[in-house]
């Protein structure tokens, strides 16, 4: 049974992605209305650097890439670790987002925590931890690289990488873990390939700003793992975390679909030629308002707050503006995501067609702490 699980899931994922891609392309015909989504990228005003430099280190599942801002090259910069989804080892799959982060002044570390189907899920965490520690050593000791500002250190993860981001943040609570304090952890469509009991997510430090985001049309992982992570991070006070449900909007062309691959954002300039589903994954990575006005903007605002020593209550003074995705060309507002610090106020993601590739009902009880008195974050100097 165990030997057949991974190949079966891999095959199922491929079939699901193929069918999802086909359904999206079916909506792109001439019968679609002429309404178009906003195309202006407001985040471009934050771009302080003209170039992105890429460096690769190591081999196999403990290798990683470092992306650094250039023109001008900063002496020191915040570090954002970007954790890819299952089989999305090619940074080009998230390349537009990485480009945005780096040209906005951050160093991005991209761990390649899996080699192929043979990399076991239990090895994802140790592989990623090795890569992160090694990358920080490179940045701190080599004059060739931008020095890391370890007081400004954060994680962004998608899918299996979102689950990893939660685990790494929990590990960081151990003073012997060899990790800087993680100021923010942003988890998009998190999924758990195989349930693991350790590390306990209740160890995620109270000082962490945490965003957990799911998609209403995510046929692959749904919202179970996202809700588990949010609920089990019991040390994190409500003022430091938000749960977000992105919603689809088919009002215009192209439609904005809040499905599992929505956070991908192709940039062929970062293509390494790797990945067993590389071409197909890159074909799904169109950049739209869900990206620059949704995932990227919420991540940017969370990074800004975390690095300034503010909590999310202080950062989100206008919740409607925080979740605003813009307008269609006919003036209609793009359907914004739902956001709350309380899981009970957010509806569940429910599939209408009954598809299950990765089971949604792991035998893990979801409990949420109601204690509001957890410690607030220490100000960042």
N, C-alpha and C positions, 0 to 999 in steps of 0.2 A: 504493500500500500504506500509506504513512504517513498519508495523509489519511483513510483509513477506520479506522485503529486506535482513535482516541479514541472516535468514535461507537459502534463495535462493543463496546468495553469498557464504555462507559456503559450501553448497552442490556443487556449481559450482567449487569452489576452489578444493574440494576433487576430483571431476571428472577430472579436469584439471591436478592436480598433478599425479593422477593415469595414465592418458594417457601419460603425459610427462615421467614418470618413465618407462612406458612400452616401449616407443619409444627409450629411452636410452638403455634399456636392449636388445632391438632388434638389436642394433649395436654391441653387445658384442659377437656375434657368431664367429665360427671358420673361417668364410670367411673374417674377418677383416685382414688387413695387419699386419705384425709382427712389424711394427714401434711402438715404445713406447715413451711415454713422459718422460722428465727428472724426476728423482726421488730424486736427492739430494736436501736437504732442507737447503739453504744458511743461513736462519735466525737462525739456531741452534747455530751459532757462537756467537749470542747475548745472549744466555741463561746463565745467571749468577747464577741461583738458581735451586736447584735440586728438590724442592717440591713445591706444591701448597696447601695451606690450605683454606678450605671453611667454611664459617659461614652463617647461615640462621637467618633472623630476621623478626618478624611480621607474620601476617596471611593475607590470601586473596590477593586482587589486590594491596595492598600497602606494601606487603612484598618484601624482596629483599635478594640477596646473596652478600657476600663480599668474594673475592678471593685474598689471600695475598701470596707473595713470602716467601719462607723459605729455610733454608740450603744454604746459611746463611740468617737470617732474617735481613732486613735493618731497620735502625732506622726511616727512612723517605723515602717515595716513591711517584712518580707521581700517579695521580688517573685518570683512564679511565672508564667512564660510558658506559656500553655496553647495547644497547637497542634492544631487540629482535623483530622479526616480529610477525604478527598477529597469535595467537595460538601457538607460539613457545616459551612457557614459561619455558621449560626445558633447563637449561644451557648446557646440554650435546649436544644439537643440534649445538651449536657453540663452543663446548668444546675444540677442538684442537686450535682454534684461541685464546680463553681465556687462555689456557695453555701457548701458545706462548707469549702472552702479559705479563702474570704474571711472568713466568720464565725469561723474559727479564728485570724484575725489576719494573713492574707496579702493583699497587693495582687495581683490577677490581671490580666495583659495577654493579650488574646485577638486575635492578628493574623488579619485576613481576607486571607490570602495569594492567594486566587483569586477571580475575579469570576464566571465561568461556565465552560462547556466551552471557551471560547476562550482561557482562561489556560493557557499552555503549562507543562508540568511543569518545564522549565528555569528558569522565572520564579518558581517557588515560593520558592526560597531567597532571591534578592535582595528579593522583596516582603516576606517575613517579617523579614529583617534590617532593612530600612528601617523597618518598623512598630515593631520592638523598640527601635531606637535613638531613634526619635521619641518613643515612649511614655516612655522613661527621661528624655528631655529635659523633657517636660511635667511629669513627677513631680518632677524636681529643681528646676524653675524657677518653678512656679506655687504660690502660697500656698493656692490652693483645694484642692490635692490632698495626700494623705498622702505625706510624703517617703519615698523608697525607701532601704532599707538594702542597699546594693550589695554588701556582704560576705555577704549572704544572698540569693543569686540562683540560681534553678533553673528547669528545663524539664520539662514533662509533655507528651507527644505521643501521639496515637492514630492508627493506620493511616498514611496519608501524612504526618501530623503527627509520628508516631513516627520516621519516616525523617528528616524535617526536623530534629527535635530532635538526632539524631546528627550531622547535617551542621553545624548551628549550633554545636554543642559543638566540633567539629573546627575550624571557622572561628575560634572564640574563642581558639585557641592563638596566633593572630597578634596581637601587641601593638598593631597598627594597626587592628584590626577594630572598635574602638569598643564592645566588649562587656565587661561585668564578668566576673570569674572565675565560671564556671558550677560551682557546688558539687555539683549533682546533676542528672542527666538520666534521666528515667524514660520508657521507650518501651513502649507497650502495643499489641500486634498490629501492629508496624511493617510497612509495605508500600511498595514503590517502584513508582510508576506507570511510570516510564521510567528505565532504568539510566543513571547518570551517573558518570563516573570521578572527578570532583572534587566536593567536597574529599575528601582521603584520610582515612579514619577512623582511621588509625594516628596522626593528629595529635591525637586526643582526649586532653586532658591526663591525666597519671597521678593528679592530685589529685581527679578527678571521681568521685563515687559514681554508678554506673550500674546501673539495673534494666532488663532486657529481658524482656518478658512476651509469651507467645503463647497461643493457645487451641487445645485439642485438636480442637474442632469448627469451626475457622475454615476455611470453604470458599472464602474469597476470596483470602487471601494465604498461608495455611499458616504454615510456620515458617522458610522459606528466608531471607528478609531479616533476620529476627530473629537467626538463627544467623550470618549474614554480619556483621552489625553487632557482635555479641558477639565474634566471632573476630577481626575486623579492628581492633578497638580494642586493639591490641597493647601500647600504652603503659600501659593501665590494669591495675594488679595485681589478682590474684584477690581480695585482701582488700577491694577497692573495687567489685566487680561481682558481680551474681547474675543467672542466667538462670532464668526461671520459666515453667512450663507449667501453665496453669489447666485443670482437668479438669471435665467436666460431671457433674452428679449429678441423675438423674431419679427419685430415691427418693420424693419427695413433690411437693406442689403449692404454688406453681408450680415447675416443674422449673428447675434452674439450668444453663443451657447456655453453655458456654465458646466462643461463636462470635464472629464478627468485630465485631458491634455491641455485644457485652456491656459494654464500658466506657462506652457512652452512658448518660445519666441525665437524663431530661427534667425540666425545670422551666419551666413555661409563663410564669412571671413574667418570665423573661429573653427571651421570644420577641420577635424583631425583625421577624417576618413574612417573612424572606428564606429562600432555599434552594429549589432546583428539586425536591427530594424532601422538603421540610420536613415536611409532615403525616405522611408515612409514617415518616420517621426519628424523629419525636417519638413515634409510636405504638410504636416498638420500645424506647424508653428507660425501661422500668420499672426502679426501683431495688430491688435485692435484696441478699442476702448476698454475692454476688460483688463488688458495689460497695463497700458500707461496711465489710465484713469482709475484703475482698480487695484490690481496686485502691486504694481510698482509704486503707486502713490501712497497706498496704505503702508507699504514697507518703508518708503522714504520718511513718512511722518513718524512712524514708530522708531526708526533709527534716530531721527532728529530729537525726539523726546528722550529716548534712552541715553543718548550721548550728552544731553543737557541736564540729566538728572531729574527729569520730570516723569510723572506717571501718566497713564493713559487718560485718566479723568481730567488732568490738567491739559493734555494735548488735544483732547477732543472736546473743545468748548462748543462746537456746533456739529452735532452728529450728522445732520443731513448734508452739510457741506463736506464732511469727512468721507461720506459714502457716495458722493455725487459722481456720476459717470458721464455727464454731458447730455447733449440733446441730439436727436435725429435731425436731419436737414429740414424736416417739415415743422420743427419746433417742439415735437413731443419729447418729453424727458425720458432718457434711457432708464430702464428699470434698475433701481439701485439695489445693492445687497442689503440683507437684514443683518443687524449687528446688536449684540447685547453682552452684558457681563453675567448673564443668568441663563443657563441652558433651558430652564423651564419656560422662558418667554420666546424661544425659537422653535418653530415646527421641525419635525423630523424630515429627512430626505427619504422619500418613499418611491420605489420604482413601480411604474404602472404595468410593465410587461413581464415582471417576474424573473428577469435575467439575473443569474448569480454565477460569477466567475470565481472570485474569491469570496468565501462565506462571509456573511455580514453578522453572524451571531456567534462570536466566540464566547466561551463560558467564563466571562469576566464580568463581575458585578460592577456597575457604574455607581459611584457614590460621590457626592459633592459636599465639601465642607461648607457649612453655613457660618463658620466663625469669621467675622470681619476684622478681627484684631491682629492679623498677621503683620509682621514688621514691614515698614515702608522701605523703599530703596534708599541707599546712601547716595547723596549727591555726587555727581561726577565732577571732579576738579578740572 
